[in-house]
């Protein structure tokens, strides 16, 4: 089970190590997936944190920006290895969705259940803020 300490700084980065960041955990951070077109393709499990709690400690110049649709979400990825460490959320522009798999020592496979946000019917398009289900890992007992 993944458990974060409120106020503790966690380090993370991309696959090749060019991009590194530090993020301080807020109280009860939200962990989720999203079913919008880009998040579904990335397969990312994210943790929502206020932008002010994340600092890029290395490789800001290696980050590339990608936007689409409304342009409100700002997806950042490493220009060298292609990993998306975090993105500015459309639903909460003052928050980043940090790729949980990019935080050192954390495994998304330690999460039994991950709620899935309905990004295909986004609140920014006049829809209700909703979840469509839960992604669950059932471990084999081999």
C-alpha positions in Angstrom: 0.0 0.0 0.0 1.3 3.4 -0.9 1.2 5.9 1.9 2.6 9.4 1.8 3.6 11.6 4.8 2.0 15.0 4.8 4.7 17.8 4.5 7.4 15.3 3.5 9.4 16.1 0.3 9.7 13.2 -2.2 12.2 13.1 -5.0 11.5 11.8 -8.5 12.4 12.0 -12.1 12.1 10.7 -15.6 13.4 7.3 -16.9 16.8 8.6 -18.2 17.4 10.9 -15.2 17.6 14.1 -17.2 14.6 15.5 -15.3 14.5 15.5 -11.6 12.0 17.1 -9.2 11.0 17.4 -5.6 7.4 17.4 -4.4 6.1 18.1 -0.9 3.0 16.1 -0.1 -0.2 17.9 0.8 -2.7 16.4 3.3 -4.6 13.5 1.8 -3.4 13.8 -1.8 -5.7 12.4 -4.4 -4.4 9.4 -6.4 -6.3 8.7 -9.6 -6.2 7.8 -13.3 -8.0 9.7 -16.1 -9.7 8.3 -19.1 -9.2 11.4 -21.4 -7.4 10.6 -24.7 -3.9 11.4 -23.6 -4.0 10.0 -20.1 -5.6 6.8 -21.4 -2.7 6.4 -23.9 -0.1 7.3 -21.3 -1.6 4.9 -18.8 -0.5 7.2 -16.0 -1.5 6.9 -12.3 -1.3 10.5 -11.0 -1.2 12.1 -7.6 -2.7 15.6 -7.5 -0.5 18.2 -5.8 -0.6 22.1 -5.7 1.8 23.5 -8.2 3.6 25.4 -5.5 4.7 22.1 -3.8 6.7 20.9 -6.8 10.1 22.2 -7.9 12.2 21.0 -10.8 15.7 20.4 -9.4 17.3 19.3 -12.6 16.7 19.3 -16.4 14.0 21.9 -16.8 15.6 22.5 -20.3 14.9 18.8 -21.2 11.1 19.2 -20.6 8.9 19.6 -23.6 5.4 21.0 -23.4 2.4 19.4 -25.2 -1.1 20.8 -25.2 -4.3 19.9 -27.1 -8.0 20.7 -27.2 -8.6 23.6 -24.9 -4.9 24.0 -24.2 -5.6 24.3 -20.5 -3.8 21.1 -19.5 0.0 21.5 -19.9 1.6 18.1 -20.3 5.3 18.0 -19.7 7.5 15.2 -20.9 11.2 14.5 -21.1 12.5 15.3 -24.6 15.1 12.5 -24.2 13.3 9.5 -22.9 9.6 10.5 -23.5 8.4 10.0 -19.9 5.7 12.4 -18.6 6.7 13.2 -15.0 3.8 15.7 -14.4 1.2 17.9 -16.0 -0.8 20.9 -15.1 -4.4 19.8 -14.6 -7.2 21.2 -16.7 -9.7 20.5 -13.9 -7.6 22.2 -11.3 -5.1 24.6 -13.1 -3.3 25.4 -9.8 -2.4 21.6 -9.4 -0.1 19.2 -11.1 -0.9 15.6 -11.8 2.4 14.0 -10.8 3.1 10.6 -12.4 3.2 8.4 -9.4 5.6 5.9 -11.1 8.1 8.8 -11.4 8.5 9.2 -7.6 11.5 7.4 -6.3 10.7 4.2 -4.4 7.0 4.2 -5.3 5.3 1.5 -7.3 1.9 1.9 -8.8 1.5 -1.9 -8.4 1.3 -1.4 -4.6 -2.1 0.4 -5.1 -5.0 -2.1 -4.7 -7.5 0.3 -6.3 -7.2 3.4 -8.4 -10.3 5.6 -9.1 -10.7 6.7 -12.7 -11.7 10.3 -13.4 -14.1 10.9 -16.3 -11.8 13.1 -18.4 -13.7 12.2 -21.6 -16.7 14.1 -20.1 -14.7 16.9 -18.5 -16.2 19.4 -16.1 -14.5 22.1 -18.2 -16.9 21.2 -21.0 -20.0 21.7 -18.8 -20.2 18.1 -17.4 -20.3 17.1 -13.8 -17.0 16.2 -12.0 -17.4 12.4 -12.0 -15.6 9.1 -11.8 -16.3 6.2 -14.2 -14.9 3.3 -12.1 -11.9 1.8 -10.4 -8.8 0.2 -11.9 -7.9 -2.8 -9.7 -4.8 -5.0 -9.6 -5.6 -8.5 -8.4 -2.3 -10.2 -7.6 -1.8 -13.8 -8.5 -1.0 -16.0 -5.6 1.7 -18.0 -7.4 
